Amino acid sequence: MESSHEESLKKMMESSKKAREGSPPNEFELNICRQIQEQESCKIQIRKNMRLVRKRVKKAIPNSEEHMSARAELGSYNRAIANVNGVKLAQVAVPIWIIQHWKMTEYRPPATRENKDIEFQLVSPRKATEHPSPVKTTSPIKVGNRFQNLTDIPAETKSYPATINLKPKDTYKTLLKEIAEFPGIENKLLYGYINIKPTLEENRQKIIQLLKEKKEEFMLLEASEDRPIKVVLKGLHADTNSTDIVEDLQSKSFTVNRFSQMRNYKLQKPLDTFLIEIKKAGHFQNIFNLKELGYVKINVEPYRKKNKATICYN
């Protein structure tokens, strides 16, 4: 019974489509289209409200009063959209092309040769075609880099040779006269000391021996390539024994030149940060790959000196 009813309904729709194809819709059909549009807008508004309520449900504490009220409101929206979907309009009497055209734009009668005063007909965006703009062919612009030659020059790294800083005394001129007998010696004043820079390592050793014999006060400055690297070790407790840290580093084939624990001089207490000098021997650069020391996870960073004035905390 139901199948025969559906077949008769399909035949009515096909006959209606053939009969009404190309003709403008009547008032009844336009009224049905308006009702369909109102139904669709009602669905859209309900779905928007449902999305907002779902967000409230997720943010609310489970089984709370706000959570239960939001769940109840969500259920009411579900029932409302079910009621809207349950309303079946008499779309069988309206051709499908009229409903689709009504959703896209308001109906306007087609222009004919007899009636030329009708305004220009709007075309839906899906059916409209864009005229492709002509491709503009422009000649390529050649750009030259006048600094290209500078990229081939390797970057210069400053290197400082091993020097000697002599503390000047009343008779330092006589001493400098004896040192000047060695070839290629350059002397200059540096931070209150006389900096002696020999060109050969053999002359440097002889000058050191001469200063020791005369019991002069001096300091030895290593060459830049021989100077140890400074690293900062973080992650250990402030009360960790420094001897244990040095022994652990030596067991990992690192040569420790100097070790000191940083302090907060304002609060007068030690920090959990250690400053270490590692000699450039063996695979010394692997110190930055060290992730564990004394069974504790650590972090090793290069030392960055702050360019600030020294503050004294009494």
C-alpha positions in Angstrom: 0.0 0.0 0.0 2.8 2.4 0.9 4.8 1.5 -2.2 1.8 2.3 -4.5 1.4 5.6 -2.6 5.1 6.5 -3.2 4.9 5.7 -6.9 1.8 7.8 -7.4 3.5 10.6 -5.5 6.6 10.4 -7.8 4.3 10.5 -10.9 2.6 13.6 -9.6 6.0 15.3 -9.0 7.2 14.4 -12.5 4.0 15.6 -14.1 4.1 18.8 -12.0 7.7 19.4 -13.0 7.0 19.0 -16.7 3.9 21.2 -16.5 5.4 24.0 -14.5 8.9 24.0 -16.0 9.9 27.5 -17.1 6.8 29.2 -15.7 6.9 31.6 -12.7 5.8 30.4 -9.3 2.4 31.2 -7.9 1.6 32.7 -4.5 1.2 29.3 -2.8 4.5 28.1 -4.0 6.2 31.3 -2.8 4.6 30.9 0.6 6.0 27.3 0.8 9.5 28.6 -0.1 9.2 31.2 2.7 8.3 28.6 5.2 11.2 26.4 4.1 13.6 29.4 4.5 12.2 30.1 8.0 12.6 26.4 8.9 16.3 26.5 7.8 17.1 29.7 9.7 15.5 28.2 12.8 17.7 25.1 12.5 20.8 27.3 12.1 20.0 29.3 15.2 19.3 26.1 17.2 22.7 24.6 16.1 24.5 27.8 17.2 22.9 27.7 20.6 23.8 24.0 20.9 27.4 24.7 20.2 27.5 27.3 23.0 25.8 25.0 25.5 28.3 22.2 24.6 31.2 24.5 25.5 29.5 25.2 28.9 29.1 21.5 29.5 32.8 20.9 28.9 33.9 23.8 31.1 31.5 23.0 34.0 32.4 20.6 36.9 30.8 17.2 36.4 27.6 16.7 38.4 27.5 20.3 39.5 24.4 22.5 39.3 25.8 24.4 36.3 26.7 21.1 34.6 23.2 19.7 35.1 21.4 22.8 33.9 23.5 22.9 30.8 22.8 19.3 30.1 19.1 19.9 30.5 19.2 22.9 28.2 21.1 20.8 25.6 18.4 18.2 25.8 15.7 20.8 25.2 17.6 22.0 22.1 17.8 18.4 20.8 14.1 18.0 21.2 13.5 21.3 19.5 15.6 20.4 16.4 13.8 17.0 16.3 10.5 18.8 16.3 11.6 21.1 13.5 12.9 18.2 11.4 9.5 16.5 12.0 7.6 19.2 10.3 7.0 18.2 6.7 6.0 21.0 4.4 4.1 20.4 1.2 7.1 20.5 -1.0 5.6 18.0 -3.5 3.5 20.8 -5.0 6.5 23.0 -5.5 9.1 22.1 -8.2 12.6 21.6 -6.8 14.2 24.2 -9.1 11.9 26.9 -7.6 13.0 26.0 -4.0 16.7 26.0 -5.0 16.3 29.3 -6.8 14.4 30.8 -3.8 17.3 29.9 -1.5 19.9 31.6 -3.8 18.0 34.8 -4.6 14.6 36.3 -4.7 12.6 35.3 -7.7 12.4 37.7 -10.7 10.5 37.0 -13.9 12.7 36.2 -16.9 13.2 38.9 -19.5 11.5 38.4 -22.9 11.5 40.2 -26.2 8.0 41.5 -25.5 8.9 43.0 -22.2 12.4 44.6 -22.4 11.8 47.0 -19.5 12.6 44.3 -16.9 15.9 45.1 -15.0 19.0 43.0 -15.5 18.8 39.5 -14.1 21.1 38.4 -11.3 23.2 35.3 -11.8 24.1 33.0 -8.9 27.8 33.0 -7.9 28.1 29.3 -8.7 26.9 29.8 -12.3 28.8 33.0 -12.9 32.2 32.7 -14.5 35.2 35.1 -14.0 36.9 36.4 -17.0 40.6 35.4 -16.7 42.9 38.4 -16.6 45.5 38.5 -19.3 48.9 37.3 -18.2 51.4 40.1 -18.1 54.8 39.1 -19.3 57.5 41.1 -17.7 61.2 40.8 -18.3 63.2 39.5 -15.3 65.0 42.1 -13.3 68.7 41.4 -12.7 69.8 42.2 -9.2 73.5 42.3 -8.4 75.0 41.9 -5.0 78.0 44.1 -4.6 78.9 42.5 -1.3 79.2 39.0 -2.9 83.0 39.1 -2.8 82.9 39.6 1.0 81.3 36.1 1.5 84.4 34.4 0.1 86.7 36.1 2.8 86.9 33.8 5.9 86.0 35.5 9.2 89.0 36.6 11.2 89.3 35.3 14.7 91.4 37.3 17.1 94.3 35.3 18.6 96.5 36.5 21.4 100.0 35.1 22.0 101.4 34.1 25.4 102.7 37.2 27.2 104.2 38.2 30.6 102.9 40.9 32.9 105.7 42.5 35.0 104.9 44.5 38.1 107.0 47.7 37.7 109.4 48.8 40.4 111.9 51.6 40.8 114.6 49.8 38.8 112.3 48.4 36.1 114.2 50.4 33.4 117.4 48.5 34.0 115.4 45.2 33.9 113.7 46.1 30.6 117.1 47.0 29.1 118.3 43.4 29.9 115.1 42.0 28.4 115.4 44.1 25.3 118.6 42.2 24.4 116.4 39.3 23.3 115.3 39.8 19.6 111.7 40.7 18.8 110.5 41.9 22.2 107.6 44.3 22.5 106.8 46.1 25.8 103.7 48.1 26.6 101.8 49.3 29.6 98.7 47.3 30.3 96.4 47.8 33.4 99.3 49.1 35.5 101.6 46.2 34.4 104.3 46.1 31.8 103.2 43.6 29.2 106.2 41.8 27.6 105.4 40.0 24.4 108.2 37.8 23.0 107.9 36.4 19.4 109.6 33.1 20.2 108.7 30.6 22.9 112.4 30.0 23.6 112.9 33.7 24.4 109.8 33.6 26.6 111.2 30.8 28.7 114.5 32.7 29.1 112.8 35.9 30.2 110.8 33.9 32.8 114.0 32.4 34.1 115.6 35.8 34.3 112.7 37.2 36.3 112.8 34.3 38.7 116.5 34.8 39.3 115.9 38.5 40.1 112.9 37.6 42.2 110.5 40.0 40.3 106.7 39.9 40.6 105.1 38.9 37.3 102.1 37.0 35.9 102.0 34.6 33.0 99.2 35.1 30.4 98.5 32.0 28.3 97.8 32.2 24.5 94.2 32.4 23.4 94.3 28.9 21.9 95.7 27.5 25.2 93.3 29.2 27.6 90.8 27.0 29.3 87.1 27.3 28.5 84.7 28.5 31.2 81.4 26.7 31.7 78.5 27.0 34.1 77.2 23.8 35.6 73.5 23.9 36.8 71.3 21.3 38.4 73.3 20.1 41.4 72.4 21.0 45.0 74.2 23.9 46.6 75.6 21.7 49.4 77.3 19.3 47.0 80.9 18.7 47.8 83.2 20.4 45.3 85.8 17.5 45.5 83.1 15.0 44.4 82.2 17.2 41.4 85.9 17.5 40.3 86.4 13.7 40.7 83.3 12.9 38.7 84.5 15.2 35.9 88.0 13.7 35.9 86.5 10.3 35.7 84.9 11.4 32.4 88.3 12.5 31.0 88.0 16.2 31.6 90.9 18.2 33.1 89.6 20.8 35.6 91.8 23.9 35.8 89.7 25.8 38.3 86.5 25.2 40.2 84.4 27.7 42.1 80.8 27.9 43.4 78.8 31.1 42.6 77.4 33.1 45.5 74.6 35.6 46.0 76.6 38.3 47.7 73.5 40.3 48.6 72.0 37.4 50.6 75.4 36.0 51.5 74.5 32.4 50.5 75.9 29.9 47.9 73.9 29.2 44.8 73.3 25.9 43.0 75.5 27.1 40.1 79.2 26.2 39.7 81.8 27.9 37.5 84.4 25.5 36.1 87.5 26.0 33.9 88.2 23.0 31.6 91.6 22.8 29.9 91.6 22.3 26.1 92.9 18.8 26.2 91.3 15.7 24.5 87.6 15.9 23.7 87.0 18.9 26.0 84.1 20.2 23.8 82.1 17.2 25.0 81.5 19.0 28.3 78.5 20.7 26.7 77.0 17.2 25.9 77.2 16.2 29.5 73.6 15.6 30.8 74.2 13.7 34.0 76.7 14.0 36.9 76.7 12.3 40.2 73.5 10.4 39.2 71.7 13.7 38.8 70.4 15.4 35.7 72.4 18.6 35.0 72.8 21.3 32.4 76.1 22.8 31.1 76.1 26.2 29.5 78.9 28.5 28.3 79.9 31.3 30.7 78.6 34.7 29.7 80.2 37.6 31.5 77.9 40.5 32.3 79.2 43.9 31.4 78.1 45.6 34.6 79.9 47.6 37.3 81.1 45.6 40.3 78.9 46.2 43.4 80.3 45.7 46.9 77.9 44.2 49.5 79.2 44.8 53.0 
